[in-house]
Amino acid sequence: MRPGAGPRRPTQMLAGDNYWCADPELVRMRAEAMVLCRELADADPHDAALNQSIVGRLFGKVGHTCMYVPACAVVLMCARVPARC
């Protein structure tokens, strides 16, 4: 199918049909999703209203019981401790 013909690309993609991944609408949606993911990563994890708002914009619709748990990064620093005799 040539670009621009037939059903909307997101509809094709969600249905599992072949679609043109460079379709301008999909490229725009992907860029918006990346911005929202960055906003969510940078948001205060204790600000439930803000996190729910971002998740709602990202997925389109979320229930009131939606719970976002931010990714946790742990950095371990190892120092050499001299052996004691």
SEMAR-236956 format. One line per field, with one value per residue: residue number from 0; residue in one letter; x negated, y, z of N, C-alpha, C, O in turn. Coordinates in pm, whole numbers, plus 50000, padded with zeros to 5 digits. Each point is the difference from the previous one (the first is absolute). Last residue first. Layout:
# SEMAR-236956
num = (NUM,...)
residuo = (A,...)
n.px = (X,...)
n.py = (Y,...)
n.pz = (Z,...)
ca.px = (X,...)
ca.py = (Y,...)
ca.pz = (Z,...)
c.px = (X,...)
c.py = (Y,...)
c.pz = (Z,...)
o.px = (X,...)
o.py = (Y,...)
o.pz = (Z,...)
# end
This chain:
# SEMAR-236956
num = (84,83,82,81,80,79,78,77,76,75,74,73,72,71,70,69,68,67,66,65,64,63,62,61,60,59,58,57,56,55,54,53,52,51,50,49,48,47,46,45,44,43,42,41,40,39,38,37,36,35,34,33,32,31,30,29,28,27,26,25,24,23,22,21,20,19,18,17,16,15,14,13,12,11,10,9,8,7,6,5,4,3,2,1,0)
residuo = (C,R,A,P,V,R,A,C,M,L,V,V,A,C,A,P,V,Y,M,C,T,H,G,V,K,G,F,L,R,G,V,I,S,Q,N,L,A,A,D,H,P,D,A,D,A,L,E,R,C,L,V,M,A,E,A,R,M,R,V,L,E,P,D,A,C,W,Y,N,D,G,A,L,M,Q,T,P,R,R,P,G,A,G,P,R,M)
n.px = (45460,50304,50049,50310,50278,50259,50511,50433,50598,50487,50576,50520,50569,50539,50542,50530,50552,50593,50560,50614,50478,50440,50059,49985,49793,49771,49414,49609,50203,50092,49584,49859,50255,49886,49592,50075,50217,49722,49510,49601,49507,49711,49682,49818,50147,50432,49936,49839,50345,50282,49794,50049,50456,50087,49812,50278,50407,49902,49940,50432,50257,49789,49851,49730,50080,50387,50221,50413,50169,50276,50350,49812,49780,50331,50209,49721,49972,50464,50235,50098,49606,49659,49435,50002,49921)
n.py = (49330,50338,50336,50328,50178,50358,50013,50175,50082,50013,50165,49906,50211,49837,50255,49996,50029,50173,49814,50122,49894,50331,49876,50076,50049,50287,49835,50432,50382,49880,50021,50472,50169,49809,50209,50443,49970,49838,50155,49842,49893,50477,50091,49992,49552,50105,50277,49751,49750,50279,50096,49632,49946,50294,49833,49639,50147,50181,49656,49776,50252,49993,49497,49622,49407,49633,49424,49559,49698,49890,50403,50548,50348,50324,50519,50504,50323,50231,49954,50021,50096,50301,49706,49468,49456)
n.pz = (55936,49497,49507,49671,49555,49585,49723,49629,49979,49618,49963,49683,49914,49762,49834,50046,49937,50091,49847,50013,49992,49758,49372,49468,49438,49682,50007,50177,50390,50564,50404,50303,50488,50532,50359,50364,50530,50491,50348,50315,49656,49670,49531,49564,49623,49620,49496,49508,49618,49575,49465,49562,49647,49505,49479,49645,49615,49454,49546,49689,49544,49452,49673,49841,50095,49636,49940,50048,50401,50366,50316,50155,49570,49657,50113,49943,49505,49672,49534,49516,49692,49951,49860,49874,49919)
ca.px = (49932,49942,50016,49878,49968,49908,49868,49912,49861,49916,49859,49914,49861,49906,49884,49884,49885,49872,49891,49870,49914,49962,50098,49961,50103,50131,50080,49919,49966,50123,50035,49905,50026,50123,49969,49917,50084,50090,50107,50101,50077,49990,50101,49950,49876,50035,50070,49897,49921,50079,50001,49866,49988,50078,49926,49883,50048,50041,49876,49935,50084,49985,50115,49953,49954,49880,50015,49882,49984,49899,50068,50065,49898,49933,50100,50011,49887,49896,50031,50062,50120,50113,50019,49917,50085)
ca.py = (49881,50022,49887,49921,50014,49897,50056,49910,50043,49947,50007,49991,49976,50029,49910,50040,49974,50006,50030,49991,49914,50070,49997,49915,49982,50043,49885,49901,50055,50015,49865,49964,50084,49948,49872,50027,50067,49904,50086,50018,49877,49959,50048,50115,49964,49907,50076,50079,49907,49967,50119,50012,49899,50046,50112,49943,49935,50105,50065,49911,49996,50121,50086,50138,50055,50075,50146,50068,49999,49901,49879,49937,49953,49885,49894,49944,49916,50074,50042,49905,49933,50092,50092,50120,50118)
ca.pz = (50053,50134,50091,50026,50141,50048,50032,50076,49988,50107,49964,50116,49962,50107,49997,49919,50086,49930,50092,49933,50080,50124,50107,50113,50101,49953,49960,49929,49868,49922,49955,49894,49883,49938,49937,49882,49900,49934,49948,50106,50015,50140,50095,50075,50068,50107,50104,50068,50081,50119,50086,50058,50104,50114,50060,50068,50122,50094,50043,50097,50120,50080,49979,49982,50127,49965,49997,49948,49855,49964,49952,50114,50092,49939,49996,50134,50040,50073,50136,50091,49952,49991,50111,49991,50000)
c.px = (50040,49939,49934,50028,49876,49967,49914,49866,49916,49857,49920,49856,49915,49860,49902,49889,49876,49889,49870,49891,49863,49908,49950,50109,49946,50108,50140,50086,49922,49975,50127,50033,49909,50033,50121,49970,49922,50083,50095,50116,50109,50084,49973,50096,49949,49876,50031,50063,49891,49926,50076,49992,49864,49989,50073,49920,49884,50044,50031,49871,49938,50084,49989,50116,49950,49952,49866,50028,49867,49980,49900,50073,50063,49900,49938,50100,50011,49892,49884,50022,50058,50129,50119,50027,49910)
c.py = (49974,49869,50032,49889,49916,50030,49887,50067,49908,50046,49952,49999,50003,49967,50043,49895,50033,49979,49995,50043,49980,49916,50072,50006,49908,49990,50036,49886,49899,50056,50005,49862,49961,50079,49942,49871,50026,50065,49914,50088,50009,49874,49948,50050,50112,49960,49911,50083,50074,49901,49970,50119,50007,49903,50053,50110,49941,49939,50108,50060,49912,50001,50122,50095,50144,50071,50063,50150,50064,49987,49889,49871,49923,49939,49872,49884,49947,49904,50073,50055,49911,49935,50093,50092,50124)
c.pz = (50143,50049,50133,50101,50026,50145,50051,50022,50088,49976,50120,49951,50126,49950,50107,50006,49917,50101,49922,50098,49935,50086,50124,50105,50109,50104,49955,49945,49917,49862,49916,49944,49883,49873,49929,49925,49872,49890,49917,49956,50107,50020,50141,50107,50088,50079,50119,50111,50077,50090,50129,50094,50068,50117,50123,50070,50082,50133,50103,50053,50108,50128,50091,49969,49989,50125,49967,49994,49962,49851,49966,49962,50116,50098,49944,50006,50142,50049,50066,50140,50109,49954,49976,50119,50000)
o.px = (49953,50054,49892,50073,49998,49955,50048,49938,50022,49947,50008,49962,50007,49974,49987,49987,49971,49993,49969,50011,49920,49936,49883,50071,49943,50087,50073,49983,50012,50060,50011,49999,50046,50045,49988,50013,50051,50021,49989,50097,50089,50121,49938,49962,49942,50006,49983,49944,49973,50008,49955,49938,49991,49989,49937,49956,50001,49963,49930,49969,50001,49956,49973,49978,49989,50063,49896,50110,49935,49932,50040,50018,49955,49995,50022,49980,49972,50030,49886,50002,49926,50105,50017,50110,49905)
o.py = (49904,49892,50057,50019,49880,50110,49908,50052,49990,49987,50057,49922,50094,49891,50118,49925,49930,50069,49899,50102,49918,50052,50039,50100,49895,50087,49912,49959,49997,49955,49928,49980,49988,49943,49948,49993,49978,49940,49993,50015,49915,50004,49896,50082,49976,49991,50040,50009,49968,50012,50036,49991,49981,50041,50030,49982,50006,50049,50012,49985,50035,50053,49985,50115,50068,50096,49936,50042,50067,49908,49886,49911,49890,49878,49892,49904,49882,49885,49995,50122,49953,50064,50053,49998,50009)
o.pz = (50061,49979,50004,50097,49971,50033,50067,49907,50121,49890,50109,49913,50079,49950,50031,50097,49903,50102,49936,50067,50045,50092,50008,50011,49970,50008,49953,49885,49877,49902,49900,49879,49887,49901,49889,49878,49890,49894,49877,50074,50005,49976,50019,50083,50106,50123,50115,50109,50115,50123,50109,50106,50122,50115,50101,50113,50122,50106,50101,50118,50117,50102,50119,49960,50101,50044,50010,49964,50081,49954,49976,50084,50034,50017,50054,50074,50022,50034,49954,50020,50087,50005,49890,50056,50078)
# end
